[in-house]
Protein backbone atom coordinates (compact mmCIF):
# COMPACT_ATOMS: atom_id res chain seq x y z
CA UNK A 1 0.00 0.00 0.00
CA UNK A 2 2.83 2.39 0.76
CA UNK A 3 4.15 1.88 -2.77
CA UNK A 4 0.82 2.96 -4.18
CA UNK A 5 0.81 6.15 -2.11
CA UNK A 6 4.31 7.03 -3.31
CA UNK A 7 3.27 6.43 -6.88
CA UNK A 8 0.27 8.73 -6.50
CA UNK A 9 2.45 11.39 -4.95
CA UNK A 10 4.88 11.28 -7.86
CA UNK A 11 2.02 11.54 -10.36
CA UNK A 12 0.63 14.55 -8.47
CA UNK A 13 4.06 16.21 -8.54
CA UNK A 14 4.27 15.66 -12.29
CA UNK A 15 0.78 17.10 -12.71
CA UNK A 16 1.77 20.17 -10.69
CA UNK A 17 4.83 20.68 -12.85
CA UNK A 18 2.68 20.47 -15.95
CA UNK A 19 0.34 23.08 -14.51
CA UNK A 20 3.27 25.32 -13.66
CA UNK A 21 4.63 24.97 -17.21
CA UNK A 22 1.24 25.82 -18.61
CA UNK A 23 0.88 28.81 -16.28
CA UNK A 24 4.34 30.01 -17.26
CA UNK A 25 3.56 29.74 -20.97
CA UNK A 26 0.28 31.59 -20.47
CA UNK A 27 2.09 34.32 -18.57
CA UNK A 28 4.70 34.72 -21.32
CA UNK A 29 1.96 34.92 -23.95
CA UNK A 30 0.09 37.55 -21.95
CA UNK A 31 3.25 39.59 -21.40
CA UNK A 32 3.96 39.55 -25.14
CA UNK A 33 0.44 40.83 -25.79
CA UNK A 34 0.95 43.61 -23.24
CA UNK A 35 4.28 44.51 -24.83
CA UNK A 36 2.62 44.78 -28.24
CA UNK A 37 -0.16 46.95 -26.86
CA UNK A 38 2.32 49.28 -25.18
CA UNK A 39 4.33 49.53 -28.38
CA UNK A 40 1.23 50.40 -30.36
CA UNK A 41 0.21 53.02 -27.80
CA UNK A 42 3.68 54.61 -27.95
CA UNK A 43 3.45 54.85 -31.72
CA UNK A 44 0.01 56.42 -31.46
CA UNK A 45 1.01 58.92 -28.77
CA UNK A 46 4.26 60.05 -30.39
CA UNK A 47 2.91 60.43 -33.92
C-alpha positions in Angstrom: 0.0 0.0 0.0 2.8 2.4 0.8 4.1 1.9 -2.8 0.8 3.0 -4.2 0.8 6.1 -2.1 4.3 7.0 -3.3 3.3 6.4 -6.9 0.3 8.7 -6.5 2.4 11.4 -4.9 4.9 11.3 -7.9 2.0 11.5 -10.4 0.6 14.5 -8.5 4.1 16.2 -8.5 4.3 15.7 -12.3 0.8 17.1 -12.7 1.8 20.2 -10.7 4.8 20.7 -12.8 2.7 20.5 -15.9 0.3 23.1 -14.5 3.3 25.3 -13.7 4.6 25.0 -17.2 1.2 25.8 -18.6 0.9 28.8 -16.3 4.3 30.0 -17.3 3.6 29.7 -21.0 0.3 31.6 -20.5 2.1 34.3 -18.6 4.7 34.7 -21.3 2.0 34.9 -24.0 0.1 37.6 -21.9 3.3 39.6 -21.4 4.0 39.5 -25.1 0.4 40.8 -25.8 0.9 43.6 -23.2 4.3 44.5 -24.8 2.6 44.8 -28.2 -0.2 46.9 -26.9 2.3 49.3 -25.2 4.3 49.5 -28.4 1.2 50.4 -30.4 0.2 53.0 -27.8 3.7 54.6 -27.9 3.5 54.8 -31.7 0.0 56.4 -31.5 1.0 58.9 -28.8 4.3 60.0 -30.4 2.9 60.4 -33.9 
